[in-house]
Amino acid sequence: MMTKIAVAFALAAALGTAHAAEAIKPLRGETRVSFQCRAAIIPEVRQCAAQCAAAGDADARWECVHACTTRGLWDMAQCREVGAPLGTAVATR
């Protein structure tokens, strides 16, 4: 459960510009597959969220970032279920 919370927090934190260049490191107790999935998907989510800055108003930006984050969490869940990164891109709005 703590890993899920840590991953969700990492995704949310990844949306900030200060974290854009931060390296993705293994979390304590994280499995190899989980780390590989996170390392493959978080950069895509960061890129998706960065593109949201072009959205017109604050509500549109929030919806865009929410869509990127939700899709990233879904992709990570699917990746972990399969047992390896799938290499799928996060959908952008």
N, C-alpha and C positions, 0 to 999 in steps of 0.2 A: 504494500500500500504506500509506503514511504517513497518507493521508486516512482510510482505513478504521480505522486504529488510533486516530487522533484522534477520529473520530466515536464509536467504541466507548468511548473514555475519556470523552468529553463526556457520553455517556448514563450511564455509571457515576457520573460526578461529579454529574450532574443529580439523582441520587437522594438526595444529601445535602441536609439542610434549609438549609445555608448557601448552596447554589447555586440554591435554588428561585426566587429573584427575579433571578438573573443573566441579563443580556441575551444573546441568541444573536447572535454576530457571525460574519462570514465568516472562514474559515480561510485562511491564506496558500496560494495555489495552488488553492483550491477553485473549482469551476465554479459558474456562476450557478444551474443546475438543482440541483446538489447542495446548495447553500446554501438554496435555496427549500424543498427537501424537508426538510432538517434543521430549518429555522425553523418548518415546519408540524407536524412530528412530535414534536420534543423537548418542547414544552409539554404535549402529550397524554401522553407517557411520564412526565413529571414529575407530572402530575395522577394518573395511574394508580398510580405508586409511592407518592404521598402517601396514597392510599386504603388502601394495604397496611398502614399503621400500625394499622388496626383489627383486623388478623388476630390471632388468639389467641396462639399461641406463636411463638417465634423461628423455628422451621422453617417454619411457615405464612407468616410475613412474608417469609422468604427466598424461598420458592417463588413468592409473589405478585410480589415485586420482579423475580425472575428471569423470570417470565412477561411482565411489562410490558416489560422490557428486550429480551427475545428478540423479542417482537412488534414493538417499535419498530424494531429492526434490520431485521427482515423487511420492515416497511412502508417503511423508507427504501430498501432495495434495490429493492423493487417500484416505488417512486416514481422512482428514478433510471433504472430500466429504461424506464419509460413516458416519462420526460422532463419531468415536471411533477408537483406535488403532487396527490394524488388526493382529499384531504380526508376520508380514512377515519379513524375513531377507533380508538385502541388499545383492544383488548379488556381489560377488567378481570376480575379473578378474583372 
